[in-house]
Amino acid sequence: MPWRNWSGAQSCLPLERLAPRDLDELVQAIRRAPGKIRPVGSGHSFSALVPTDGTLLSLSHFAGLLEHDARTLQAEFGGGTPMSQMGAPLQAVGQALVNMADIDYQALAGAIATSTHGTGIEFGSYSTQVCGLQLVSASGEVFDCSREQRPELFDAARVSLGALGVVTRVRLQNRTAYRLRERQWIARTEELLEDVDNLKRDNQHWEMLVVTHSDYALAVALNETEDPATPPLAPDEEGGNGFIGLIEGLDKHLSDFPELRRSLLNNLRHLASFEDRVGASHEVFANVRNVRFNEMEYSVPAEHGPACLREILKRIDDGNLRTWFPIEYRYIKADDIPLSMFEGRDSCAISVHQHYAMDHHNFFAAIEPIFWKYQGRPHWGKLHSLGARQLQALYPRWQEFTEVRQALDPQGRFVNAHLAGLFGLA
């Protein structure tokens, strides 16, 4: 039975696809698996983390809120829980995630395995919210770990790429439930970059979506509020399909006339109007993404974000590169996790996208060297071309992780071809 990821760019024909119903079944499945094993969640990673001709293990039965503590504001979920199904149960017990990414399609274990993140200079990735987890290793041994219990394994497992085993339970440090106000506006990209220090300081969560081949970007600010919730958006408003269709059409028909295209794209701002939106945090953080794409994202030191983005936009304009998806620009707080893209440094994450039906290889290849110039670290769930030699130079604690992986899975049962390239394994 074939498997494909969300964008369709990754696929495989595994020997078997299993969805164990409980921990005992999972342990037995791992012990019996004849070849390589890869855990699979929602398939929302663009990189080749999942594909194998061995066994795909789904955690679809390891889902839901398992327990919570009103005193510590901690809650434990099954590793296969979709992020979209965590907000409401947490709100029902008076809790909420500290921060969220702008989409909630991922499974929890996959989101922490790749250090998936939102935006905000005071907020780290999902992995920083983890205070405990359960892991089943390649030998079928079950480990419960935290900062106090098996701390070296805990540090490695918070961002593991699924290379250490299967994460079945995750305990998160949350906060009290809260509402957010979303404010959106369109401004010149250069004006936003010049004011970026104020924007990221004055807003709890700030990002911008830069419209390629234009001079403008959509800025988005989210801040906590006690104001009452506003009525929910209609489905067509959530997706923004009208503007997406216009931008796509201009790219399709006017790519040979770049000056006219830029003029028309710039004037689209006059058609846009935005009203503030207020709602429960999990409802405001997450957005609908119903147009498929492929993505490359690198995180550069926060102070280099503006220069890196300017250089990317210049490369796109000078080469008249075919793309119409906006570039996403966000900030993330430093952490202390060995394989986190944000280990040891506050970062600016810049994401470039390409429609799934358009060739992304040449476009990404033209942009990627700019990220390297600024010591960028690739998002583990997004497309990139780096191997073990380059990655080891970017991560001061690289050896620390590889030693834990080697000790836990010496035969490389959880290492597919993609991971073998990342870790320099035969």
Order of alpha helices (4+ residues) and beta strands (2+ residues): beta-beta-beta-alpha-beta-beta-beta-beta-alpha-beta-alpha-beta-beta-alpha-beta-beta-beta-alpha-alpha-beta-beta-alpha-alpha-alpha-beta-alpha-beta-alpha-beta-beta-alpha-beta-alpha-alpha-alpha
